[in-house]
């Protein structure tokens, strides 16, 4: 199923298919399943979350991410700490500073919306992240109610198997 979605996303609606052999990297070891370490009071004030895939960089866009962090904190995910302590920075994928920031910043997220084009956008974002030297580990941030089955699990599969990116999915 995920392979079919990749073909559709890669084609972008065009009638001729793109070759897949050049995209798929060699097999890599399974991603780490280690839990995210709890945040201390000291590093809670210093935490910056770089977010790719938001529709814009305005405060109303970053507020959506803060709302998700608040939801996760209410669900008992202690690593979030105080959701308001996170400095959420929306970064356009076209930023010339992506590779430099990927080396400097430790907390990255990919915004995944819940509309019909979400997989296609997510696939394109992951491809661009890989092509531009972006982060190799991201957390999938999405509106509440998006389940693990389908969209998120397919994006997680594509991220790892096609681009060598670890996409952490916290949906239930």
HELIX and SHEET records of a PDB file:
HELIX    1   1 UNK A    2  UNK A   11  1                                  10    
HELIX    2   2 UNK A   41  UNK A   44  1                                   4    
HELIX    3   3 UNK A   59  UNK A   74  1                                  16    
HELIX    4   4 UNK A   78  UNK A   80  5                                   3    
HELIX    5   5 UNK A   83  UNK A   85  5                                   3    
HELIX    6   6 UNK A   98  UNK A  104  1                                   7    
HELIX    7   7 UNK A  118  UNK A  131  1                                  14    
HELIX    8   8 UNK A  148  UNK A  152  3                                   5    
HELIX    9   9 UNK A  153  UNK A  163  1                                  11    
SHEET    1   A 5 UNK A  87  UNK A  90  0                                        
SHEET    2   A 5 UNK A  48  UNK A  52  1                                        
SHEET    3   A 5 UNK A 108  UNK A 112  1                                        
SHEET    4   A 5 UNK A 137  UNK A 142  1                                        
SHEET    5   A 5 UNK A 166  UNK A 168  1                                        
END                                                                             
